[in-house]
Amino acid sequence: MATATSSINTINRVKIHEVTKITPMMIPDDDELICLPLTLFDTYWLKFLPVERLFFYEVADLTWDLFDSEILPKLKHSLSLTLGLHYLPLAGHMMWPEHAAKPAIYYFLPGQDQKEDIVNGVTVAVAESEGLDFDVLSGDGIRQAVEFRALTPQLSISDNKAEVVSIQITLFPKQGFCIGISNHHAFFDGRSTMMFIKSWAYLCKQYLDIASSQQQQQQQQTTICLPSELIPSFDRAFINENDPKGFDLVYVNNWLSFTGNDRSLKVLPSFNDVNKLVRATYVLTRAHLKKLRDKLLLLEDRNRQTSPNKLHLSTFVLACAYVFTCMVKARGGESDRDVILAFTADYRSRLDPPVPTNYFGNCVGSHTRLVKARDFVEEPAGTGLGGVAFVAHKLSEMVQEIGGGLTIQGFDEEKLVKLMAVMQRVSQGGQGLGVAGSIHFDVYGSDFGWGRPKKVEIVSIDTTGAVSLAESRHGDGGVEVGLALGKQDMDNFASFFDQGLKDLIV
């Protein structure tokens, strides 16, 4: 199950005790090398940075001995079981052979002799905090972004081979532990990531007993099963058979053109210097969102003759409209600068024919809109909305334009090229306002047996500039919004955010 333990290292206030390769539990199956192809929804994200999440679990008076003897073995064993039962491709690697037109995921089914360059397994680092404050990092206040990097696993990506997932488990003595996961953007979307995390958590909590005999463990393997909604489908036929135009290769060629015909699997560099950033979490309560919706609808009634389209005021639209407006004001600067609104939409139910909800892989599409910073400042007289109405209208239009019954044949062949142009605008001084995560992922439902997470963070927003969204951990209908900004911008944002909420209540 575990191989290749490393020596101990001390990095960024975290002591690395071991780096282990967790291999899939040996489940009887046919012996063959599997090549899992990428679809157009995967190749679209081929060069994007990994997505990184942290799950903080509070366990009072947790010692190294208890962590090492009980928690770690259960986490490792259940991970091996999860990979072996249903998630074997995650133990493989992304590779791009010379004869292949596009990269793919390569892995061996259990039982076959493994080649040196294709070894099934997920890299797991085991670490211990040396001075990091669990309560601070798992809180909402302003924190140094670089400290989260010490808890975040590195995804090994070279020119020729890339891991698709890596994990770090970090002990905070007497406080709890943190599970960090990094996943390759060209193999996971957010829904898939959370399906894997919840499957691992489910097996760890419900079925495992490390004290069992080997015979009992073998008997377990034949009876353990996941709930149907957690059993992934890796069947690419749902998508590839409906892609007659070959958008998968169109996007590959777009990337080759963008990178100068470079077939390297290395991803793009970060937009930001994490050492200059701070992080904070802000909460929009159900009451805040209701008040904002009521004010926007009141304004809409007032302007109905000039605004014939009905606003789509979902929680997503309301939260993003408010937060994006505060972000533009916080940055200040030229009112004529470009601002790009961006988000991804899950296409599983929107495609015709639809893709199963348990499809594992990318099945999201990006949507962008170019506006100007001045649009976020202009305020409808007497509303106290301060530009939020404008952003809500734009986001509402974008959501309504997606609709349903989408066909891959009808996709825009220039979609990725246009996104690359947007990225260029951001690199040249424009302000990108993107979204990571979702309020529909139930991230706080990931209980491995030691309770729900105290906090969940999307670390990778510090490299992309996006905001993270999640449902409130208190289950009260609110929204958690995570940001990574420069210190002055964060202070400005906090001021606009708090004042705006006070104005809403008036």
Buried (B, 14 or more C-beta within 10 A) or exposed (E): BBEEEEEEEEEBEBBBBBBBBBBBBEBEEEEEEBEBBBBBBBBBBBBBBBBBBBBBBBBEEBEEEEBBEBBBBBBBBBBBBBBBBBBBBBBBBBBBEEEEEBBBBBBBBBEBEBEEEBBBBBBBBBBBBEEBEBEEBBBBEBBBBBBBBBBBBBBEBEEBBBBBBBBBBBBBBEBBBBBBBBBBBBBBBBBBBBBBBBBBBBBBBEBBEBEEEEEEBEEBBEEBEBEEEBBBBBBBEBBBEBBEEBBBBBBBBBBEEBBEEEBEBEBBEEBBEBEEBBBBBBBBBEBBBEBBBEBBEEBBEEEEEEBEEEBBBBBBBBBBBBBBBBBBBBBEEEEEBBBBBBBBBBBBEBBEEBBEEBBBBBBBBBBBBBBBBBBBBEBBEEBBBBBBBBBBBBBBEBBEEEEEEBEBEEBEEEBBBEBBEBBEBBEEEBBBBBBBBBBBBEBBBBBBBBEBBBBBBBBBBBBBBBBBBBBBBEEEBBBBBBBBBBEEBBBBBBEBBEEBBEBBEE
